[in-house]
Amino acid sequence: MDTATRLDLYRTMMLIRTYEEAILREYHADKKPVFDIGAGAIPGEMHLSAGQEPVAAGVCAHLTSSDAVTATHRPHHFAIAHGVDMHRMTAEIFGRVDGLGKGRGGHMHLFDPDVHFSCSGIIAEGYPPALGQAMAFQRRGTDAVAVAVTGEGAANQGAFHESLNLAALWKLPVVFVIEDNEWGISVPRSASTCVTSNADRAAGYGIPGTRVEDNSVEAVHHAASEAVARARAGDGPSLLEVHTLRLWGHFEGDPQAYRHDLDGVPGRDPLPTYEQKLRDEGLLDEAAVKSVAADASERVEDAITFARRSPLPDPKEARDLVFA
């Protein structure tokens, strides 16, 4: 892998982490001293992706705005890596009129048709729409691909298996991505899934299955390269599972009393791990790190400012844009 690509992966991971830290700050700012999930400028649930940056960065490095991504209820990392408008995404998270959905969808329902991005709060339900997009790409004769993302818990849903079957049958240009962060809310994978690797399930549908075990952005990049190239060539779908890490709770406010691995979590953080790897190889120094961090911070804070300045929706328009 060339140096430019490696540094781009690092920048993407840094931008995602900076964004999630800023949303974490804004989300909790007015929910003190007692946490109230319904209070503040960002009310409701909030699912952040810190620790899972390598999956989004590694996969989306191979995509263009002509390709489609359907993400999960924990979507910000894939949205950023795929080039979703950060200003409008942030405004949507704040529930403002300049948001992607004019403030009506919130952070689990982000839609940006300019880059073919969508996500859903319904488990595994991003898979069927990805098939529809892939079929459209196929029928138009383009080489565009669809990437369908879900968590390891959703791999037990019917929509997951139905989608793999149909995609394999029709040789659709889809890359199925599973983010295995070990926890389906508070249920460990070992208590919910009968196989140790969901990548093994690909064989049942006659398609390639690959598992990246160490949450390495470069390993994800390599595996995704093969899967995307296969889809673009018209050879059909692939399944890619990444053993990643959920640094924070399932949602903000989750005390995580069920987790026995919390003491070891900080040491597995992929961002400082990758940064140190690049430092050791002479590709990053302190000045470069500070420059990347400053650029990410400037972009993120600009998006936060844009969101806060955007007006709240007029309650009189609550029924507009809704199917009757």
C-alpha positions in Angstrom: 0.0 0.0 0.0 1.4 3.4 -1.0 2.1 6.1 1.5 -0.6 8.5 0.2 -3.3 5.8 0.7 -2.2 5.0 4.2 -2.2 8.7 5.2 -5.6 9.1 3.7 -6.9 6.2 5.8 -5.5 7.9 8.9 -7.1 11.2 8.0 -10.5 9.6 7.5 -10.2 7.8 10.8 -9.2 11.0 12.6 -12.1 12.9 11.1 -14.6 10.3 12.1 -13.3 10.1 15.7 -13.2 13.9 16.0 -16.8 14.1 14.8 -18.0 11.4 17.2 -16.2 13.1 20.1 -17.9 16.4 19.2 -21.3 14.8 19.0 -20.7 13.1 22.3 -19.9 16.5 23.8 -22.9 18.2 22.3 -25.3 15.4 23.2 -24.4 15.4 26.9 -23.9 19.2 27.3 -27.4 19.9 28.4 -28.3 16.5 30.0 -26.7 17.2 33.4 -26.7 16.8 36.3 -29.1 13.9 35.8 -29.1 12.2 32.5 -32.4 12.7 30.7 -32.5 11.1 27.2 -35.2 13.4 26.1 -33.6 16.6 27.1 -31.3 19.0 25.3 -30.4 20.1 21.8 -30.0 16.5 20.6 -32.8 14.5 22.3 -33.4 10.8 21.9 -31.0 7.9 21.5 -27.5 8.4 20.2 -25.3 5.5 18.8 -21.7 6.5 18.2 -19.1 4.5 16.3 -15.8 5.2 18.1 -13.6 2.2 17.6 -15.2 1.1 14.4 -13.5 3.7 12.1 -11.3 1.1 10.3 -14.3 -0.6 8.8 -15.7 2.5 7.2 -12.4 4.0 6.2 -11.1 0.8 4.7 -14.2 -0.1 2.8 -15.2 3.4 1.5 -11.7 4.1 0.2 -12.7 2.0 -2.8 -16.0 3.7 -3.4 -17.1 6.8 -5.4 -20.2 8.9 -5.1 -21.8 6.7 -7.8 -21.7 3.7 -5.4 -24.3 3.1 -2.8 -24.0 2.5 0.9 -26.7 1.4 3.3 -25.6 1.7 6.9 -26.9 0.8 10.3 -28.4 2.6 13.2 -24.8 3.5 14.1 -24.1 5.3 10.9 -21.8 8.3 11.2 -18.5 6.7 10.4 -19.8 5.3 7.1 -21.6 8.5 6.3 -18.4 10.6 6.7 -16.2 8.1 4.9 -18.6 7.9 2.0 -18.7 11.7 1.6 -22.1 12.6 3.0 -22.5 16.4 3.5 -21.3 16.9 7.0 -23.0 20.2 7.5 -26.4 18.8 6.5 -25.9 15.6 8.4 -25.1 17.5 11.6 -28.1 19.7 11.2 -30.2 16.6 10.8 -28.8 15.2 14.0 -29.7 18.4 15.8 -33.2 18.2 14.2 -32.9 21.4 12.2 -34.5 22.5 8.9 -31.2 22.5 7.0 -30.7 18.8 7.8 -30.7 16.0 5.2 -34.3 15.2 6.1 -35.2 18.7 7.2 -34.9 17.7 10.8 -37.4 14.9 10.6 -35.2 11.8 10.6 -32.5 12.3 13.2 -29.3 10.5 13.4 -30.5 7.0 12.6 -32.3 8.0 9.4 -29.8 9.9 7.3 -30.4 10.0 3.6 -28.1 11.7 1.1 -29.0 10.9 -2.5 -26.1 12.9 -3.8 -23.8 10.1 -2.7 -26.4 7.3 -2.6 -26.2 7.0 1.2 -28.9 5.8 3.6 -29.3 4.2 6.9 -32.0 2.7 9.1 -32.9 2.1 12.8 -34.4 -1.3 11.8 -31.9 -4.1 12.3 -30.7 -5.7 9.0 -33.1 -3.7 6.9 -30.4 -1.9 5.0 -29.7 -5.2 3.1 -32.8 -5.4 0.9 -32.6 -1.8 -0.3 -28.9 -2.4 -1.2 -30.0 -5.2 -3.5 -32.5 -2.9 -5.2 -29.7 -0.4 -5.9 -27.4 -3.1 -7.0 -30.0 -4.4 -9.4 -30.5 -0.9 -10.8 -26.8 -0.6 -11.4 -26.7 -4.0 -13.1 -29.6 -3.3 -15.4 -28.1 0.1 -16.4 -24.9 -1.6 -17.3 -22.7 0.5 -15.0 -19.9 -0.8 -12.8 -21.3 0.9 -9.7 -21.6 -1.3 -6.5 -23.8 -1.3 -3.4 -22.3 -1.8 0.0 -24.7 -3.1 2.7 -23.5 -2.8 6.3 -24.9 -4.4 9.4 -23.8 -5.7 12.8 -23.0 -9.3 13.8 -26.4 -9.5 15.7 -28.3 -8.7 12.5 -26.6 -11.6 10.7 -29.2 -13.8 12.4 -32.1 -11.9 10.9 -34.2 -13.2 8.0 -33.5 -10.1 5.8 -29.8 -11.0 6.0 -30.1 -14.5 4.7 -32.8 -13.6 2.1 -30.6 -10.9 0.8 -27.5 -13.1 0.5 -29.5 -15.7 -1.3 -31.0 -13.4 -3.9 -27.8 -11.4 -4.5 -25.9 -14.7 -5.1 -28.7 -16.0 -7.4 -28.8 -12.9 -9.5 -25.0 -12.1 -9.2 -25.7 -8.6 -8.0 -22.8 -6.2 -7.5 -23.1 -6.1 -3.7 -20.5 -6.2 -0.9 -22.1 -7.3 2.4 -20.2 -5.9 5.4 -20.6 -7.2 9.0 -19.3 -5.1 11.8 -18.6 -7.6 14.6 -18.2 -5.5 17.7 -18.9 -8.5 19.9 -22.1 -7.1 21.4 -25.7 -7.0 20.1 -26.8 -4.3 22.5 -26.0 -6.2 25.8 -25.9 -9.7 24.3 -22.4 -11.2 23.5 -22.0 -12.8 20.1 -21.2 -16.2 21.8 -24.8 -16.2 23.3 -26.6 -15.4 20.1 -24.7 -16.9 17.2 -24.0 -20.5 16.5 -20.9 -19.9 14.4 -17.6 -18.3 15.4 -17.4 -16.3 12.2 -20.3 -15.0 10.1 -18.0 -15.0 7.1 -18.4 -18.8 7.1 -22.0 -18.4 6.2 -21.0 -17.1 2.8 -20.3 -20.6 1.7 -23.9 -21.6 2.1 -24.7 -19.1 -0.7 -21.8 -19.9 -2.9 -20.0 -16.6 -2.5 -16.6 -15.6 -1.0 -16.5 -14.9 2.7 -13.6 -13.1 4.5 -13.1 -12.2 8.1 -10.6 -9.5 9.2 -9.7 -10.4 12.8 -7.7 -7.5 14.1 -9.6 -4.3 13.3 -6.7 -3.2 11.1 -7.7 -0.5 8.6 -5.1 -1.8 6.1 -6.4 -5.3 6.4 -9.9 -4.1 5.8 -8.7 -2.0 2.9 -7.1 -5.1 1.3 -10.1 -7.3 1.8 -12.6 -4.7 0.6 -10.4 -4.1 -2.5 -11.0 -7.7 -3.6 -14.7 -7.7 -2.8 -15.4 -4.4 -4.6 -13.3 -5.4 -7.6 -15.3 -8.7 -7.9 -18.6 -6.8 -7.7 -17.5 -4.2 -10.4 -16.4 -7.0 -12.7 -19.9 -8.5 -12.6 -18.8 -11.6 -10.7 -21.4 -11.1 -7.9 -21.5 -10.4 -4.2 -19.0 -11.1 -1.4 -19.3 -11.1 2.4 -16.8 -9.3 4.5 -16.8 -9.5 8.3 -14.6 -7.3 10.5 -13.9 -8.0 14.1 -14.0 -4.4 15.3 -14.5 -2.7 18.6 -17.3 -0.7 20.2 -15.3 1.7 22.4 -18.4 3.3 24.0 -21.8 2.1 25.0 -24.5 0.7 22.7 -26.1 4.1 23.1 -25.1 7.2 25.1 -26.3 6.6 28.6 -25.6 2.9 28.5 -23.7 2.1 31.8 -22.3 -1.1 30.2 -22.5 -3.1 33.4 -22.8 -6.2 31.3 -19.3 -5.8 29.8 -16.5 -7.8 31.3 -13.9 -6.5 28.8 -14.0 -2.8 29.6 -10.6 -2.7 31.3 -8.9 -3.8 28.1 -10.9 -1.7 25.7 -8.7 1.4 25.6 -5.6 -0.6 24.7 -7.4 -1.9 21.6 -8.3 1.6 20.3 -7.5 1.4 16.5 -6.8 5.1 16.1 -3.7 5.5 18.3 -2.7 2.0 17.3 -2.6 3.0 13.6 -1.0 6.4 14.4 1.8 4.7 16.3 2.3 2.3 13.4 2.7 5.2 10.9 5.0 7.0 13.4 7.2 4.0 13.7 7.5 3.7 10.0 8.5 7.4 9.6 5.3 8.4 7.8 3.9 10.6 10.6 5.6 13.0 13.1 4.2 15.2 15.8 3.7 18.1 13.5 1.8 16.0 10.9 -0.4 14.6 13.6 -1.3 18.0 15.0 -2.0 19.2 11.4 -4.4 16.3 10.7 -6.1 16.8 14.1 -6.5 20.6 13.6 -8.0 20.1 10.1 -10.5 17.6 11.4 -11.4 19.8 14.3 -12.0 22.8 12.1 -14.2 20.9 9.7 -16.2 19.3 12.6 -16.7 22.5 14.6 -17.8 24.3 11.4 -20.5 21.7 10.9 -21.6 22.0 14.5 -21.8 25.8 14.2 -23.9 25.4 11.0 -26.3 23.0 12.7 -26.8 25.2 15.7 -27.5 28.3 13.5 -30.0 26.4 11.5 -33.6 27.0 12.7 -35.9 24.4 14.3 -38.8 23.2 12.2 -42.1 25.0 12.5 -44.5 22.8 14.4 -47.2 23.9 11.9 -45.3 22.0 9.2 -45.2 18.7 11.1 -47.5 17.0 8.6 -45.7 18.3 5.5 -43.7 15.8 3.5 -45.5 12.9 5.2 -47.5 10.4 3.2 -51.2 10.6 4.2 
